[in-house]
Amino acid sequence: MPDLYDVIRQRRSIRSYQSKPVPKEVVQTVLETVAWAPSAHNSQPWRFIVLEDAQVKRDLAEQMADVWAIDVARDNHGVDAKTRSERVERFAGAPVLILACLTVEGLRKFSDEVRQSIERDLAVASLGAGIQNLLLVAHAIGLGTCWYCAPAFCRQLVQETLKIPKHVEPHAFIILGYPDEQPSAPPRKKVTDYCFIL
């Protein structure tokens, strides 16, 4: 396995995948790494749903594309048929489509809204840490991934379509598969641009 520093620097968002299926045991291995991510108060507030049924993926992708088109129209932009179709195929045709969710069950309870809101923020950050584990391990074993925030913009639709309990909130899709591209690194800020010593 490559050096961790190299894995972090070499990971890319992959948008083109081979048709080769990913074995279930490999998907399981990648998902197991989520449990080892840090989480505030060890709440482990993540829930991951692997979507395997082709028709379920397509139906959900179609409905999400409709919501997206309405959202974009509100900003005075249109969506042409080709772009909409590409959006649908991105999720419907994914080799493995994983829905990353947040649950507020198990979080600490506070008597005031401010601290309860902070607890929720910490849970969202914890979910991000879990997703990062998944992305890095997938890359380390030769898989590609891409993290999409689309479900966060239509949570109720995703919950109802997949019959997910209301306390489990859809936040992101992760596409997982064998890469069919090698994108170059996007520009990155220098450490001096985001790190300050006081």
N, C-alpha and C positions, 0 to 999 in steps of 0.2 A: 504494500500500500504506500502511496506517495507520502512525503513529509506533509504534516498538517499545514505549515506555512504555504507550501506550494498549492495544496488543495484550495485554501482560501483565495489565493491570488489567481488561480487558473479557472475557478468556477465561473461559468457564464450562464446567462438565461438562454435556453435553447427553444427555438420556435419551430424547428423542422425535425421530424423524427422518422426513423426507419419503421417499416411495417412489422419488424420482428417483435413478437410478444415478450413481455417481461414476466418471468416465472413468478408464481405467487409467493414462493418462499423468499425470493429476492425483495419483493414488495414488503413482506412481513419483516424482514431484517432491517430495511430502511425505516419502517415505522417504529420498530422497537427502539431506535436511537432517540426518538422524541422524548421518551421517558427519562432520559439522562440529562435533559436540558435543565438549567436552573429555573425555578419558579418562586415567586414571592410567597413566603410562608409555606413553601412546599405544597402549594395548592394544586399544582398540575392541572390547570383549568382547561386543558385542550381536549378536544374530541375530534377524531379524524374519521371520515366516511369515504370508503373506496367505492367509486361508482363503476360497476362492471357491465351492467346491462346496456347494450347499445341503444335501445329504444328510449330508455330512461334518460340517458345522456343527451340524445337528440331532442327529445321533448323539452327537457330543461333548457338546453342551449337555445332552442327556438323561442321559448317564452322570455328568456333573459334578453335575447336580441330585440324583441319587441319593446321591452322596458327601456333598453338602452336607446333605441330609436326615439322614443318619447322624450327621454331625458335630453338627448342631443337637440331635439327640436325646440326645447325650451330655451336653449342657448342660441337660437336662430341659426342652427346648422342642420343640414339634411344628411340622411344616410342613404347612399346609393345601394342598389341590389347586390353589387359585387362585394362591397365592404361588409354588408350584413351577412352574406353567405360565408365570407371568410371568418367572421366572428363565430358563426354557428359551427363551422367545421373545426375551428380551433379546439372547442370543447367536446363536440360530438365525436370527432375523430381521434381524440387523444388516446395514445396507447394505454395509459393508466391515468385516470382522473381522480384526484383526491380532494375532498372538500375539508378544509381546515375550519374548525368551529371553536367557539369559546363558550364555556359554561360558567355561570355565576354561582352554581351550587357548590358548596364547599368553601366559598370565600369567607373570610372573617366578617362578622357582623358588627357594625358600629352604630352608635346611637345618633350620629349626626350625618347629614348628607355630604358634607365636605370630605370627611374621612372615608365614607363609603364610596364616593366617587374616585378617590385616590386608590382605594383597594381595587376598583374595576380597572383603572389605568394600569396598575401593576399586573393584573391578570392579562390584559392585552399585550403588554410587553413580554410576559411569560410565554404567551402563544407564539409571539415572534421568535423567541429563543428556540422553541420547539421546532418551528418551521426551519430555522437556520440549521439545526442539527440534521434534519432530513435532507436539506439541499446539499450540505457539505458531504455527508456520507454517500449520497447518491452519486455525486461527482467522483468521489474517491474510488468507487467500484465500477466506474465506466458508464454510468447513466447520465442522462441530461434531465434538467428540470426547468420549469418556468413558473414563477409565482404571479398569479393574477388576482387583483382585488375586486373583480366584477361582482362576486356574490354579496359583498358588503353593501352594494348599491341597491340590492333587491332582496333583502333578507327574508321578508315575509313570503315572497314568491317561492324562494328556494325551500323555506321551511314547509310550506304547504304542499309543494310538488313532491318533496321527498318524505313528507310526513314526519318531520323532525320536531321533537318537543320544543315548546316555546322558550324554555330556559337554555336551549342550545342554539347559539347564534352563528350563522354562517359568516365567515370573514374572508376566506380566500380559496381559490383553486390552485392546486399544484399539479401541473402536468409532469408526468414521469415516463421516460422511455429511453430508447437507445438513440443517441444524437445522429442527425443526418446533416449536420453543419458544424463548422468550427468558427464561430464569430470572434472577431478581434475584441480586445478589451476596450470598453468605453472609457472616456476621460474620467479620471479620479482626482479628487482634491488632494492637495498636499497636506501632510499632517499639520503643518503650520497654519493652514486655512481653517482647521476645525478644532485644534487643540490649543488651549491657552493656559499659561502658567501664572498663577497669582502669588 
